Amino acid sequence: MSILHNFPLIAAFISIFVAQFIKIPMHLITKRTLKIGLGFSTGGMPSSGIDQLKYLQARYSELSLVYF
């Protein structure tokens, strides 16, 4: 099997890239600061993701319909 045809490996790399990329706009929305270095750092997801969602829920009343 060629490495380029290995679907689980490709899916894993795509999911890592997406998870790293999502940290940047989430930090920008919640903290109002742009921190590009988060895309290359470890941690920050997924455990703090729920904290950021709770912050957004408390900040914007229209999100109060979502319960965590």
BAFI-168226 format. One record per atom (N, C-alpha, C): x, z, y; atom name; residue number from 0; chain. Coordinates in Angstrom, 2 decimals. Layout:
! residues N
<c1 = X&c3 = Z&c2 = Y&atom = CA&nr = NUM&kette = A>
...
***
This chain:
! residues 68
<c1 = 0.84&c3 = 0.00&c2 = -1.18&atom = N&nr = 0&kette = A>
<c1 = 0.00&c3 = 0.00&c2 = 0.00&atom = CA&nr = 0&kette = A>
<c1 = 0.89&c3 = 0.00&c2 = 1.24&atom = C&nr = 0&kette = A>
<c1 = 0.63&c3 = -0.91&c2 = 2.13&atom = N&nr = 1&kette = A>
<c1 = 1.38&c3 = -0.99&c2 = 3.37&atom = CA&nr = 1&kette = A>
<c1 = 0.97&c3 = 0.15&c2 = 4.30&atom = C&nr = 1&kette = A>
<c1 = 1.91&c3 = 0.62&c2 = 5.08&atom = N&nr = 2&kette = A>
<c1 = 1.61&c3 = 1.72&c2 = 6.01&atom = CA&nr = 2&kette = A>
<c1 = 0.58&c3 = 1.30&c2 = 7.06&atom = C&nr = 2&kette = A>
<c1 = 0.53&c3 = 0.01&c2 = 7.39&atom = N&nr = 3&kette = A>
<c1 = -0.45&c3 = -0.47&c2 = 8.37&atom = CA&nr = 3&kette = A>
<c1 = -1.85&c3 = -0.57&c2 = 7.80&atom = C&nr = 3&kette = A>
<c1 = -1.98&c3 = -0.52&c2 = 6.48&atom = N&nr = 4&kette = A>
<c1 = -3.28&c3 = -0.58&c2 = 5.83&atom = CA&nr = 4&kette = A>
<c1 = -3.71&c3 = 0.78&c2 = 5.27&atom = C&nr = 4&kette = A>
<c1 = -3.01&c3 = 1.81&c2 = 5.64&atom = N&nr = 5&kette = A>
<c1 = -3.32&c3 = 3.16&c2 = 5.17&atom = CA&nr = 5&kette = A>
<c1 = -4.33&c3 = 3.78&c2 = 6.14&atom = C&nr = 5&kette = A>
<c1 = -5.63&c3 = 3.65&c2 = 5.83&atom = N&nr = 6&kette = A>
<c1 = -6.69&c3 = 4.09&c2 = 6.74&atom = CA&nr = 6&kette = A>
<c1 = -6.62&c3 = 5.58&c2 = 7.06&atom = C&nr = 6&kette = A>
<c1 = -6.42&c3 = 6.49&c2 = 6.09&atom = N&nr = 7&kette = A>
<c1 = -6.36&c3 = 7.91&c2 = 6.44&atom = CA&nr = 7&kette = A>
<c1 = -5.22&c3 = 8.24&c2 = 7.41&atom = C&nr = 7&kette = A>
<c1 = -4.10&c3 = 7.59&c2 = 7.25&atom = N&nr = 8&kette = A>
<c1 = -2.98&c3 = 7.83&c2 = 8.15&atom = CA&nr = 8&kette = A>
<c1 = -3.30&c3 = 7.33&c2 = 9.56&atom = C&nr = 8&kette = A>
<c1 = -3.87&c3 = 6.14&c2 = 9.66&atom = N&nr = 9&kette = A>
<c1 = -4.24&c3 = 5.57&c2 = 10.96&atom = CA&nr = 9&kette = A>
<c1 = -5.29&c3 = 6.46&c2 = 11.63&atom = C&nr = 9&kette = A>
<c1 = -6.29&c3 = 6.92&c2 = 10.87&atom = N&nr = 10&kette = A>
<c1 = -7.33&c3 = 7.79&c2 = 11.41&atom = CA&nr = 10&kette = A>
<c1 = -6.75&c3 = 9.11&c2 = 11.91&atom = C&nr = 10&kette = A>
<c1 = -5.78&c3 = 9.65&c2 = 11.19&atom = N&nr = 11&kette = A>
<c1 = -5.15&c3 = 10.90&c2 = 11.60&atom = CA&nr = 11&kette = A>
<c1 = -4.40&c3 = 10.72&c2 = 12.92&atom = C&nr = 11&kette = A>
<c1 = -3.65&c3 = 9.64&c2 = 13.05&atom = N&nr = 12&kette = A>
<c1 = -2.91&c3 = 9.40&c2 = 14.29&atom = CA&nr = 12&kette = A>
<c1 = -3.85&c3 = 9.16&c2 = 15.47&atom = C&nr = 12&kette = A>
<c1 = -4.94&c3 = 8.45&c2 = 15.24&atom = N&nr = 13&kette = A>
<c1 = -5.91&c3 = 8.21&c2 = 16.32&atom = CA&nr = 13&kette = A>
<c1 = -6.55&c3 = 9.52&c2 = 16.75&atom = C&nr = 13&kette = A>
<c1 = -6.90&c3 = 10.37&c2 = 15.78&atom = N&nr = 14&kette = A>
<c1 = -7.54&c3 = 11.64&c2 = 16.13&atom = CA&nr = 14&kette = A>
<c1 = -6.58&c3 = 12.56&c2 = 16.88&atom = C&nr = 14&kette = A>
<c1 = -5.31&c3 = 12.55&c2 = 16.53&atom = N&nr = 15&kette = A>
<c1 = -4.32&c3 = 13.34&c2 = 17.27&atom = CA&nr = 15&kette = A>
<c1 = -4.22&c3 = 12.85&c2 = 18.71&atom = C&nr = 15&kette = A>
<c1 = -4.16&c3 = 11.53&c2 = 18.88&atom = N&nr = 16&kette = A>
<c1 = -4.05&c3 = 10.96&c2 = 20.22&atom = CA&nr = 16&kette = A>
<c1 = -5.29&c3 = 11.31&c2 = 21.06&atom = C&nr = 16&kette = A>
<c1 = -6.47&c3 = 11.18&c2 = 20.48&atom = N&nr = 17&kette = A>
<c1 = -7.71&c3 = 11.49&c2 = 21.21&atom = CA&nr = 17&kette = A>
<c1 = -7.76&c3 = 12.97&c2 = 21.60&atom = C&nr = 17&kette = A>
<c1 = -7.38&c3 = 13.86&c2 = 20.67&atom = N&nr = 18&kette = A>
<c1 = -7.40&c3 = 15.29&c2 = 20.96&atom = CA&nr = 18&kette = A>
<c1 = -6.43&c3 = 15.64&c2 = 22.08&atom = C&nr = 18&kette = A>
<c1 = -5.26&c3 = 15.04&c2 = 22.08&atom = N&nr = 19&kette = A>
<c1 = -4.29&c3 = 15.29&c2 = 23.13&atom = CA&nr = 19&kette = A>
<c1 = -4.78&c3 = 14.74&c2 = 24.47&atom = C&nr = 19&kette = A>
<c1 = -5.41&c3 = 13.58&c2 = 24.45&atom = N&nr = 20&kette = A>
<c1 = -5.88&c3 = 12.96&c2 = 25.68&atom = CA&nr = 20&kette = A>
<c1 = -7.04&c3 = 13.74&c2 = 26.30&atom = C&nr = 20&kette = A>
<c1 = -7.93&c3 = 14.28&c2 = 25.48&atom = N&nr = 21&kette = A>
<c1 = -9.12&c3 = 14.98&c2 = 25.97&atom = CA&nr = 21&kette = A>
<c1 = -8.75&c3 = 16.26&c2 = 26.72&atom = C&nr = 21&kette = A>
<c1 = -7.61&c3 = 16.86&c2 = 26.38&atom = N&nr = 22&kette = A>
<c1 = -7.21&c3 = 18.09&c2 = 27.05&atom = CA&nr = 22&kette = A>
<c1 = -7.00&c3 = 17.89&c2 = 28.55&atom = C&nr = 22&kette = A>
<c1 = -6.54&c3 = 16.71&c2 = 28.94&atom = N&nr = 23&kette = A>
<c1 = -6.23&c3 = 16.47&c2 = 30.36&atom = CA&nr = 23&kette = A>
<c1 = -7.49&c3 = 16.48&c2 = 31.23&atom = C&nr = 23&kette = A>
<c1 = -8.52&c3 = 15.66&c2 = 30.92&atom = N&nr = 24&kette = A>
<c1 = -9.72&c3 = 15.72&c2 = 31.78&atom = CA&nr = 24&kette = A>
<c1 = -10.48&c3 = 17.04&c2 = 31.68&atom = C&nr = 24&kette = A>
<c1 = -10.45&c3 = 17.70&c2 = 30.51&atom = N&nr = 25&kette = A>
<c1 = -11.12&c3 = 19.00&c2 = 30.41&atom = CA&nr = 25&kette = A>
<c1 = -10.46&c3 = 20.02&c2 = 31.33&atom = C&nr = 25&kette = A>
<c1 = -9.14&c3 = 20.00&c2 = 31.38&atom = N&nr = 26&kette = A>
<c1 = -8.44&c3 = 20.92&c2 = 32.28&atom = CA&nr = 26&kette = A>
<c1 = -8.71&c3 = 20.56&c2 = 33.73&atom = C&nr = 26&kette = A>
<c1 = -8.78&c3 = 19.28&c2 = 34.03&atom = N&nr = 27&kette = A>
<c1 = -9.05&c3 = 18.83&c2 = 35.39&atom = CA&nr = 27&kette = A>
<c1 = -10.44&c3 = 19.28&c2 = 35.85&atom = C&nr = 27&kette = A>
<c1 = -11.42&c3 = 19.20&c2 = 34.97&atom = N&nr = 28&kette = A>
<c1 = -12.79&c3 = 19.59&c2 = 35.32&atom = CA&nr = 28&kette = A>
<c1 = -12.91&c3 = 21.10&c2 = 35.48&atom = C&nr = 28&kette = A>
<c1 = -12.31&c3 = 21.86&c2 = 34.58&atom = N&nr = 29&kette = A>
<c1 = -12.49&c3 = 23.31&c2 = 34.60&atom = CA&nr = 29&kette = A>
<c1 = -11.58&c3 = 24.02&c2 = 35.59&atom = C&nr = 29&kette = A>
<c1 = -10.35&c3 = 23.56&c2 = 35.73&atom = N&nr = 30&kette = A>
<c1 = -9.39&c3 = 24.26&c2 = 36.59&atom = CA&nr = 30&kette = A>
<c1 = -9.14&c3 = 23.55&c2 = 37.93&atom = C&nr = 30&kette = A>
<c1 = -9.64&c3 = 22.32&c2 = 38.07&atom = N&nr = 31&kette = A>
<c1 = -9.47&c3 = 21.54&c2 = 39.30&atom = CA&nr = 31&kette = A>
<c1 = -8.01&c3 = 21.23&c2 = 39.62&atom = C&nr = 31&kette = A>
<c1 = -7.17&c3 = 21.16&c2 = 38.58&atom = N&nr = 32&kette = A>
<c1 = -5.78&c3 = 20.76&c2 = 38.76&atom = CA&nr = 32&kette = A>
<c1 = -5.43&c3 = 19.73&c2 = 37.70&atom = C&nr = 32&kette = A>
<c1 = -4.66&c3 = 18.73&c2 = 38.09&atom = N&nr = 33&kette = A>
<c1 = -4.23&c3 = 17.69&c2 = 37.16&atom = CA&nr = 33&kette = A>
<c1 = -2.92&c3 = 18.12&c2 = 36.53&atom = C&nr = 33&kette = A>
<c1 = -2.91&c3 = 18.18&c2 = 35.22&atom = N&nr = 34&kette = A>
<c1 = -1.73&c3 = 18.63&c2 = 34.49&atom = CA&nr = 34&kette = A>
<c1 = -1.47&c3 = 17.64&c2 = 33.35&atom = C&nr = 34&kette = A>
<c1 = -0.70&c3 = 16.60&c2 = 33.65&atom = N&nr = 35&kette = A>
<c1 = -0.41&c3 = 15.54&c2 = 32.68&atom = CA&nr = 35&kette = A>
<c1 = 0.35&c3 = 16.08&c2 = 31.47&atom = C&nr = 35&kette = A>
<c1 = 1.15&c3 = 17.10&c2 = 31.68&atom = N&nr = 36&kette = A>
<c1 = 1.96&c3 = 17.67&c2 = 30.61&atom = CA&nr = 36&kette = A>
<c1 = 1.15&c3 = 18.21&c2 = 29.44&atom = C&nr = 36&kette = A>
<c1 = -0.13&c3 = 18.48&c2 = 29.65&atom = N&nr = 37&kette = A>
<c1 = -0.98&c3 = 18.96&c2 = 28.55&atom = CA&nr = 37&kette = A>
<c1 = -1.08&c3 = 17.94&c2 = 27.43&atom = C&nr = 37&kette = A>
<c1 = -0.96&c3 = 16.66&c2 = 27.77&atom = N&nr = 38&kette = A>
<c1 = -1.04&c3 = 15.62&c2 = 26.75&atom = CA&nr = 38&kette = A>
<c1 = 0.13&c3 = 15.65&c2 = 25.78&atom = C&nr = 38&kette = A>
<c1 = 1.20&c3 = 16.33&c2 = 26.16&atom = N&nr = 39&kette = A>
<c1 = 2.39&c3 = 16.40&c2 = 25.32&atom = CA&nr = 39&kette = A>
<c1 = 2.68&c3 = 17.80&c2 = 24.82&atom = C&nr = 39&kette = A>
<c1 = 1.80&c3 = 18.74&c2 = 25.12&atom = N&nr = 40&kette = A>
<c1 = 2.01&c3 = 20.12&c2 = 24.72&atom = CA&nr = 40&kette = A>
<c1 = 1.18&c3 = 20.47&c2 = 23.49&atom = C&nr = 40&kette = A>
<c1 = 1.57&c3 = 21.53&c2 = 22.82&atom = N&nr = 41&kette = A>
<c1 = 0.80&c3 = 22.01&c2 = 21.67&atom = CA&nr = 41&kette = A>
<c1 = -0.20&c3 = 23.04&c2 = 22.15&atom = C&nr = 41&kette = A>
<c1 = -1.21&c3 = 23.26&c2 = 21.34&atom = N&nr = 42&kette = A>
<c1 = -2.23&c3 = 24.26&c2 = 21.68&atom = CA&nr = 42&kette = A>
<c1 = -3.26&c3 = 23.73&c2 = 22.65&atom = C&nr = 42&kette = A>
<c1 = -4.16&c3 = 24.61&c2 = 23.04&atom = N&nr = 43&kette = A>
<c1 = -5.18&c3 = 24.23&c2 = 24.00&atom = CA&nr = 43&kette = A>
<c1 = -6.44&c3 = 23.70&c2 = 23.35&atom = C&nr = 43&kette = A>
<c1 = -6.38&c3 = 23.34&c2 = 22.10&atom = N&nr = 44&kette = A>
<c1 = -7.54&c3 = 22.83&c2 = 21.37&atom = CA&nr = 44&kette = A>
<c1 = -7.48&c3 = 23.33&c2 = 19.95&atom = C&nr = 44&kette = A>
<c1 = -8.54&c3 = 23.50&c2 = 19.27&atom = N&nr = 45&kette = A>
<c1 = -9.93&c3 = 23.44&c2 = 19.70&atom = CA&nr = 45&kette = A>
<c1 = -10.46&c3 = 24.78&c2 = 20.16&atom = C&nr = 45&kette = A>
<c1 = -9.72&c3 = 25.87&c2 = 19.93&atom = N&nr = 46&kette = A>
<c1 = -10.27&c3 = 27.19&c2 = 20.22&atom = CA&nr = 46&kette = A>
<c1 = -10.59&c3 = 27.37&c2 = 21.70&atom = C&nr = 46&kette = A>
<c1 = -9.76&c3 = 26.85&c2 = 22.60&atom = N&nr = 47&kette = A>
<c1 = -10.06&c3 = 27.02&c2 = 24.01&atom = CA&nr = 47&kette = A>
<c1 = -11.10&c3 = 26.01&c2 = 24.49&atom = C&nr = 47&kette = A>
<c1 = -11.38&c3 = 25.01&c2 = 23.69&atom = N&nr = 48&kette = A>
<c1 = -12.40&c3 = 24.03&c2 = 24.07&atom = CA&nr = 48&kette = A>
<c1 = -13.76&c3 = 24.66&c2 = 24.22&atom = C&nr = 48&kette = A>
<c1 = -14.10&c3 = 25.60&c2 = 23.35&atom = N&nr = 49&kette = A>
<c1 = -15.39&c3 = 26.27&c2 = 23.44&atom = CA&nr = 49&kette = A>
<c1 = -15.44&c3 = 27.15&c2 = 24.68&atom = C&nr = 49&kette = A>
<c1 = -14.30&c3 = 27.74&c2 = 25.06&atom = N&nr = 50&kette = A>
<c1 = -14.26&c3 = 28.53&c2 = 26.28&atom = CA&nr = 50&kette = A>
<c1 = -14.49&c3 = 27.66&c2 = 27.50&atom = C&nr = 50&kette = A>
<c1 = -13.93&c3 = 26.46&c2 = 27.50&atom = N&nr = 51&kette = A>
<c1 = -14.14&c3 = 25.55&c2 = 28.62&atom = CA&nr = 51&kette = A>
<c1 = -15.59&c3 = 25.10&c2 = 28.69&atom = C&nr = 51&kette = A>
<c1 = -16.22&c3 = 24.89&c2 = 27.54&atom = N&nr = 52&kette = A>
<c1 = -17.63&c3 = 24.52&c2 = 27.54&atom = CA&nr = 52&kette = A>
<c1 = -18.50&c3 = 25.66&c2 = 28.06&atom = C&nr = 52&kette = A>
<c1 = -18.16&c3 = 26.89&c2 = 27.71&atom = N&nr = 53&kette = A>
<c1 = -18.91&c3 = 28.04&c2 = 28.22&atom = CA&nr = 53&kette = A>
<c1 = -18.73&c3 = 28.17&c2 = 29.73&atom = C&nr = 53&kette = A>
<c1 = -17.54&c3 = 27.87&c2 = 30.22&atom = N&nr = 54&kette = A>
<c1 = -17.30&c3 = 27.90&c2 = 31.66&atom = CA&nr = 54&kette = A>
<c1 = -18.19&c3 = 26.87&c2 = 32.35&atom = C&nr = 54&kette = A>
<c1 = -18.24&c3 = 25.67&c2 = 31.81&atom = N&nr = 55&kette = A>
<c1 = -19.08&c3 = 24.62&c2 = 32.40&atom = CA&nr = 55&kette = A>
<c1 = -20.55&c3 = 25.00&c2 = 32.34&atom = C&nr = 55&kette = A>
<c1 = -20.95&c3 = 25.64&c2 = 31.25&atom = N&nr = 56&kette = A>
<c1 = -22.34&c3 = 26.06&c2 = 31.12&atom = CA&nr = 56&kette = A>
<c1 = -22.69&c3 = 27.09&c2 = 32.19&atom = C&nr = 56&kette = A>
<c1 = -21.78&c3 = 28.02&c2 = 32.43&atom = N&nr = 57&kette = A>
<c1 = -22.05&c3 = 29.05&c2 = 33.44&atom = CA&nr = 57&kette = A>
<c1 = -22.02&c3 = 28.47&c2 = 34.85&atom = C&nr = 57&kette = A>
<c1 = -21.21&c3 = 27.46&c2 = 35.06&atom = N&nr = 58&kette = A>
<c1 = -21.06&c3 = 26.89&c2 = 36.41&atom = CA&nr = 58&kette = A>
<c1 = -22.22&c3 = 25.99&c2 = 36.80&atom = C&nr = 58&kette = A>
<c1 = -22.73&c3 = 25.23&c2 = 35.86&atom = N&nr = 59&kette = A>
<c1 = -23.79&c3 = 24.26&c2 = 36.16&atom = CA&nr = 59&kette = A>
<c1 = -25.07&c3 = 24.67&c2 = 35.43&atom = C&nr = 59&kette = A>
<c1 = -26.11&c3 = 24.94&c2 = 36.16&atom = N&nr = 60&kette = A>
<c1 = -27.34&c3 = 25.47&c2 = 35.57&atom = CA&nr = 60&kette = A>
<c1 = -28.01&c3 = 24.49&c2 = 34.62&atom = C&nr = 60&kette = A>
<c1 = -27.84&c3 = 23.17&c2 = 34.83&atom = N&nr = 61&kette = A>
<c1 = -28.51&c3 = 22.21&c2 = 33.95&atom = CA&nr = 61&kette = A>
<c1 = -27.93&c3 = 22.23&c2 = 32.53&atom = C&nr = 61&kette = A>
<c1 = -26.76&c3 = 22.84&c2 = 32.36&atom = N&nr = 62&kette = A>
<c1 = -26.19&c3 = 22.98&c2 = 31.02&atom = CA&nr = 62&kette = A>
<c1 = -26.66&c3 = 24.25&c2 = 30.32&atom = C&nr = 62&kette = A>
<c1 = -27.51&c3 = 25.02&c2 = 30.98&atom = N&nr = 63&kette = A>
<c1 = -27.94&c3 = 26.30&c2 = 30.41&atom = CA&nr = 63&kette = A>
<c1 = -28.84&c3 = 26.11&c2 = 29.19&atom = C&nr = 63&kette = A>
<c1 = -29.28&c3 = 24.89&c2 = 28.92&atom = N&nr = 64&kette = A>
<c1 = -30.09&c3 = 24.64&c2 = 27.74&atom = CA&nr = 64&kette = A>
<c1 = -29.24&c3 = 24.59&c2 = 26.47&atom = C&nr = 64&kette = A>
<c1 = -27.93&c3 = 24.50&c2 = 26.61&atom = N&nr = 65&kette = A>
<c1 = -27.04&c3 = 24.42&c2 = 25.46&atom = CA&nr = 65&kette = A>
<c1 = -26.53&c3 = 25.83&c2 = 25.16&atom = C&nr = 65&kette = A>
<c1 = -26.69&c3 = 26.25&c2 = 23.92&atom = N&nr = 66&kette = A>
<c1 = -26.26&c3 = 27.58&c2 = 23.51&atom = CA&nr = 66&kette = A>
<c1 = -25.10&c3 = 27.48&c2 = 22.53&atom = C&nr = 66&kette = A>
<c1 = -24.13&c3 = 28.37&c2 = 22.69&atom = N&nr = 67&kette = A>
<c1 = -22.96&c3 = 28.40&c2 = 21.80&atom = CA&nr = 67&kette = A>
<c1 = -22.92&c3 = 29.69&c2 = 21.05&atom = C&nr = 67&kette = A>
***
